[in-house]
Amino acid sequence: MTSSSSLIDRAGLDRGKVRQLVGRGLDGADDGELFLEYRQAEALTFDNGRLKQATYDTVQGFGLRAVKDEAVGYAHASDLSEAALGRAAEAVRAVKGGHSGTYAEAPTRTNRKLYGDENPLGSPAFEAKVKLLESIDAYAREKDARVRQVTASVGASWQVVEILRADGETYRDIRPMVRMNVSVVAGDGDRQESGSYGFGGREGFQRLIEPQAWQGAVDEAIRQALVNLQALPAPAGEMDVVLGSGWPGVMLHEAVGHGLEGDFNRKKTSAFAGLMGQQVAAKGVTVVDDGTMQARRGSLSIDDEGTPTNRTVLIEDGILVGYMQDRQNARLMRMTPTGNGRRESHAHVPMPRMTNTYMLAGNRDPKEIIASVKNGLYAVSFGGGQVDITSGKYVFQCTETYRIENGKVGAPVKGAMLIGNGPTDLHRISMIGNDFALDPGIGTCGKNGQGVPVGVGQPSLRMDKITVGGTA
């Protein structure tokens, strides 16, 4: 399939007939659309000195959605035919329950392109990708004798989406994605520890396969593993914590970001519900969701409803000023869609989701922040975390952490967990660094069983009196 061909034409369908069926399904609805998708994906994993897995997948299909007030009728199929569309149209009509709505105005259009149309699966060739993974494995083992296991992977996808509305408006987007990941296990005697590093974005493989880039990823994974090899059991208790810049923004994503999505606030199940215009964080804290960043993993030219993405300020100088909205929740809350209507595939309904969510920089030198802590932790990297949206409570696992003693970074520790409450702990931010950074392009966010690519970021932060679960 070429980047210029329509998915309707590719399926051999009559465009007039398709519009007629969509119009029938959405007749009397408040909103809705036909979402068409064609997606290719490839993943190669090299583990323990050999190619362990190579997968290639092609997905295509449609999802037809009718929206009436709070109700949604949704039908999807991988069979892109008039018969399947006809059945879907009859199925989604049931949501209207005999009531007639006023079909919502179409999204505005944008000429902005945040990424190219090129399909990254074709270049480099399969054999070249395998050779690259072999080179990564060999380089890691030569780098340090303590490296016992190496796992390297590359993945790419190319998604074409087409959105047809009952009013005849059509929207289209072509979305490339690549990623590389390196994990190593280093050992010393009976003790073994791991380290990992990944990077990618909405681009081709060109940047990733530069020797400087993949060797840098290997170096970082080994450095992290060797640090953990020296780590002592983490202390437990209440202490001041300094978060590093970049990927630690994933904690902000979980502890705060989900609570600022429109659906949770409309249903008043978010800890932030009803707090618009109020102080929800320390002064100086500004949090933004920005889907308009060039080639970033979480970026989209348009969301999965056809709305152009935005730079949406959520918290400004500690004040709650915005939510992330899809079309349905924005309409029900009498707000404006922000371009955050996202879905995993044609088999899923769209809902408000984050894109690239980050906290803006402050004016403190990171060294000054660390020097201000007498006894605490310096958390440089995180693994998994989870949050209860309603209460705001979160738990986060640290994968690279150090003691801070008398203002100096001390010994590495392992097994640290940060435990807290997002809305409460936003007020515990007492110093904000000037070293803002985004993550290297590895985030995937889960919500209601759907996963979508996202970005995170932040400067270094000091948070006072955070509960730490440890192993000491």
Secondary structure, 3 states (H helix, E strand, C coil): CCCCCCHHHHCCCCHHHHHHHHHHHHCCCCEEEEEEEEEEEEEEEEECCEEEEEEEEEEEEEEEEEEECCEEEEEEECCCCHHHHHHHHHHHHHHHCCCCCCCCCCCCCCCCCCCCCCCCCCCCCHHHHHHHHHHHHHHHHHHCCCEEEEEEEEEEEEEEEEEECCCCCEEEEEEEEEEEEEEEEEEECCEEEEEEEEEEECCCCCCCCCHHHHHHHHHHHHHHHHHHHCCEECCCEEEEEEECCCCCHHHHHHHHHHHHEHHHHHCCCCCCCCCCCCECCCCCCCEEEECCCCCCCCCCCECCCCCECCEEEEEECCEECCCECCHHHHHHCCCCCCCCEECCCCCCCCEECCCEEEECCCCECHHHHHHCCCEEEEEEEEEEEEECCCCCEEEEEEEEEEEEECCEEEEEEECCEEEEEHHHHHHHEEEEECCCEECCCCEEEEECCEEEEEEEEECCEEEEEEEEECCC
